[in-house]
Amino acid sequence: MRAVALLGAVALLGCGTAAKPACVPSCADPTSCKDSCGGRTCPCAQGDVCDRAGACVACTVGSCTLSRLACVDECGNADNACATQCAEPDTCVDNCGVSASAVCAGAECDPNHPGGCRDTCGLPATRCCCAPRACSDAKTCRDDCGNFNPSRCRGRACSSGCQDSCGQPDNTCWTTAGASTRPPARARSAIPTSPGSTPAATSTTTVERPRRRHRLTLLRASR
């Protein structure tokens, strides 16, 4: 009975799944970048930046810690030391154009010395002590050691635009409906097209003639 009563109450009152009204953020505290909805949309005063705790603090020239953009420091000044990723692991160049960048450390193992415990920046890397033998995952460009390896996986799978999954230029890749693919291979003709070689026609003739002769023989016998 209690279960029936509970189900009846749910049917009358609903399950509380009604859409809640959208929260409209407001900024009441000028020393914080947190808004009333829990986000961090409130702007800080000129020269201040939002720290990880949500407080507005004075920016530090040359510091990349609270920078929101690549190659720019906290105060908005151009700074090549503020790289956010390794753009070219093969040559150890980051996305600010700096070579031998610390951002690229360990990103790719030296293909010239497989298993030599060195990355492409010439730095010691424990993960590079494994000597790869093959590409194990072409989609992620990783070898059988679990490392990013364009030398082994280059050109085996496409990524976005005209690049393979290793980020290398590949003109055989293009983007179609949000997914990259390779051009389909040309289908080879199963029937020779050279004059004088028509096996299909020849086989039809050799099959049909015996059938016609057999029919004529049956007709003569029936008469």
C-alpha positions as CSV (number, residue, x, y, z in Angstrom):
1,M,0.0,0.0,0.0
2,R,2.8,2.4,0.8
3,A,4.4,1.8,-2.6
4,V,1.1,2.5,-4.3
5,A,0.7,5.7,-2.3
6,L,4.2,6.8,-3.2
7,L,3.6,6.2,-6.9
8,G,0.4,8.2,-6.7
9,A,2.2,11.1,-5.0
10,V,4.9,11.0,-7.7
11,A,2.2,11.0,-10.4
12,L,0.6,14.1,-8.9
13,L,3.6,16.1,-7.9
14,G,6.0,15.0,-10.6
15,C,9.6,14.0,-10.3
16,G,11.1,17.5,-10.0
17,T,12.5,17.4,-13.5
18,A,11.2,20.8,-14.5
19,A,13.8,23.0,-16.1
20,K,15.3,25.5,-13.7
21,P,15.5,29.1,-14.7
22,A,18.9,30.1,-16.2
23,C,21.3,31.8,-13.9
24,V,22.0,35.4,-14.8
25,P,25.6,36.2,-13.7
26,S,26.3,39.4,-11.8
27,C,29.6,40.9,-10.5
28,A,29.3,42.4,-7.0
29,D,32.9,42.1,-5.8
30,P,35.4,44.2,-7.7
31,T,38.3,42.3,-6.2
32,S,37.1,38.9,-7.6
33,C,36.6,37.6,-11.1
34,K,33.9,35.1,-9.8
35,D,30.4,35.9,-10.8
36,S,27.2,35.1,-8.8
37,C,26.7,31.9,-10.9
38,G,30.0,30.3,-9.9
39,G,31.8,31.2,-13.2
40,R,34.7,33.5,-13.7
41,T,33.3,36.0,-16.1
42,C,33.8,39.2,-14.1
43,P,36.6,41.4,-15.4
44,C,39.4,42.5,-13.2
45,A,40.7,46.1,-13.1
46,Q,43.3,47.2,-15.6
47,G,46.7,45.6,-14.8
48,D,45.1,42.8,-12.7
49,V,44.6,39.2,-13.7
50,C,42.4,36.4,-12.3
51,D,44.3,33.9,-10.3
52,R,43.4,30.2,-9.8
53,A,41.4,31.0,-6.7
54,G,39.2,33.6,-8.5
55,A,40.8,36.7,-7.0
56,C,42.0,39.7,-9.0
57,V,45.7,40.2,-8.4
58,A,48.3,42.4,-10.0
59,C,49.9,40.9,-13.1
60,T,53.7,40.2,-13.2
61,V,55.6,41.2,-16.3
62,G,57.4,38.3,-17.8
63,S,55.3,35.7,-15.9
64,C,53.4,33.1,-17.9
65,T,51.6,31.5,-15.0
66,L,48.3,33.3,-15.3
67,S,48.5,34.1,-19.0
68,R,45.5,33.1,-21.1
69,L,47.2,33.3,-24.5
70,A,50.2,31.7,-26.0
71,C,53.4,33.8,-26.4
72,V,51.9,36.5,-24.2
73,D,52.7,37.2,-20.5
74,E,50.2,37.9,-17.7
75,C,50.2,41.6,-18.5
76,G,49.5,41.1,-22.2
77,N,53.0,41.7,-23.4
78,A,54.5,39.6,-26.2
79,D,56.8,36.9,-24.7
80,N,58.2,33.9,-26.5
81,A,58.8,32.2,-23.2
82,C,55.1,31.7,-22.8
83,A,54.7,28.8,-25.1
84,T,51.7,26.5,-24.5
85,Q,52.6,23.5,-26.6
86,C,55.2,21.9,-28.7
87,A,54.4,22.8,-32.3
88,E,57.1,20.7,-34.0
89,P,58.3,17.8,-31.9
90,D,60.6,16.6,-34.8
91,T,62.7,19.7,-34.4
92,C,61.9,20.6,-30.8
93,V,60.2,23.9,-31.7
94,D,57.3,25.2,-29.6
95,N,54.3,27.3,-30.8
96,C,56.2,30.5,-30.1
97,G,58.9,29.5,-32.6
98,V,61.5,28.8,-30.0
99,S,63.8,25.9,-30.7
100,A,65.2,23.6,-27.9
101,S,62.1,24.5,-25.9
102,A,61.4,23.0,-22.6
103,V,57.7,22.6,-23.7
104,C,59.0,20.0,-26.2
105,A,60.9,17.9,-23.7
106,G,59.9,14.3,-24.0
107,A,57.3,15.0,-26.7
108,E,59.1,12.7,-29.2
109,C,62.0,10.3,-29.0
110,D,65.0,10.7,-31.2
111,P,64.3,8.6,-34.3
112,N,68.0,8.4,-35.2
113,H,68.8,6.6,-31.9
114,P,65.9,4.3,-31.1
115,G,66.0,3.1,-27.5
116,G,68.8,5.6,-26.8
117,C,66.9,7.3,-23.9
118,R,67.0,10.7,-25.7
119,D,64.2,12.9,-27.0
120,T,64.4,15.1,-30.1
121,C,65.7,18.0,-27.9
122,G,68.7,15.9,-27.0
123,L,67.6,15.6,-23.4
124,P,67.5,12.4,-21.3
125,A,64.0,10.7,-21.5
126,T,63.3,7.5,-19.7
127,R,60.3,6.8,-21.9
128,C,62.7,6.8,-24.9
129,C,64.7,3.9,-23.6
130,C,62.2,1.5,-25.4
131,A,63.2,0.7,-28.9
132,P,60.1,0.8,-31.1
133,R,59.6,-1.9,-33.8
134,A,56.3,-0.8,-35.4
135,C,53.4,1.7,-35.3
136,S,50.8,0.2,-33.0
137,D,48.1,3.0,-33.3
138,A,48.1,5.0,-36.4
139,K,45.2,7.2,-35.3
140,T,47.2,8.5,-32.3
141,C,50.5,8.2,-34.0
142,R,51.9,6.0,-31.3
143,D,54.4,3.1,-31.6
144,D,54.5,-0.2,-29.8
145,C,56.4,1.5,-26.9
146,G,53.4,3.9,-26.4
147,N,55.3,6.9,-27.6
148,F,54.4,9.5,-30.2
149,N,56.3,8.4,-33.3
150,P,55.9,10.1,-36.7
151,S,58.9,8.1,-38.0
152,R,56.9,4.9,-37.7
153,C,53.3,6.1,-38.1
154,R,53.7,8.9,-40.7
155,G,51.1,8.9,-43.5
156,R,49.1,5.9,-42.1
157,A,46.0,7.8,-41.0
158,C,44.6,11.2,-41.7
159,S,43.8,14.0,-39.2
160,S,42.2,17.4,-39.8
161,G,42.8,19.3,-43.0
162,C,45.7,18.1,-45.2
163,Q,47.7,16.5,-42.3
164,D,48.2,13.0,-41.2
165,S,47.5,11.9,-37.6
166,C,51.1,12.8,-36.7
167,G,50.6,16.4,-37.7
168,Q,52.7,16.0,-40.8
169,P,51.6,17.6,-44.2
170,D,49.8,15.0,-46.4
171,N,48.2,16.0,-49.7
172,T,46.3,12.8,-49.8
173,C,44.2,13.8,-46.8
174,W,41.3,16.1,-47.0
175,T,38.3,17.0,-44.7
176,T,34.9,15.7,-45.6
177,A,31.9,16.2,-43.3
178,G,34.2,16.9,-40.3
179,A,36.3,13.7,-40.8
180,S,39.4,13.4,-42.8
181,T,39.8,10.6,-45.3
182,R,42.1,9.5,-48.1
183,P,41.0,9.4,-51.8
184,P,39.6,6.0,-52.7
185,A,42.0,3.7,-54.6
186,R,41.2,3.2,-58.3
187,A,39.4,0.0,-58.9
188,R,41.1,-2.3,-61.3
189,S,39.0,-3.7,-64.2
190,A,38.4,-7.4,-63.8
191,I,37.8,-7.8,-67.6
192,P,40.7,-7.1,-70.0
193,T,39.9,-4.2,-72.4
194,S,42.4,-5.0,-75.1
195,P,41.0,-6.0,-78.5
196,G,40.8,-9.7,-79.2
197,S,40.6,-10.7,-75.6
198,T,36.9,-11.0,-74.7
199,P,36.5,-14.0,-72.5
200,A,32.9,-13.2,-71.6
201,A,31.8,-13.3,-75.2
202,T,33.8,-16.4,-75.9
203,S,32.3,-18.3,-72.9
204,T,28.8,-17.3,-73.9
205,T,29.3,-18.8,-77.4
206,T,30.7,-22.0,-76.2
207,V,27.9,-22.5,-73.7
208,E,25.0,-21.6,-75.9
209,R,25.9,-23.7,-79.0
210,P,25.6,-27.1,-77.1
211,R,22.3,-26.1,-75.7
212,R,20.8,-25.2,-79.2
213,R,22.1,-28.5,-80.7
214,H,20.6,-30.4,-77.8
215,R,17.2,-28.8,-78.3
216,L,17.2,-29.6,-82.0
217,T,18.1,-33.2,-81.3
218,L,15.1,-33.5,-78.9
219,L,12.7,-31.9,-81.4
220,R,13.8,-34.4,-84.2
221,A,13.5,-37.3,-81.8
222,S,10.0,-36.3,-80.8
223,R,8.8,-36.1,-84.4
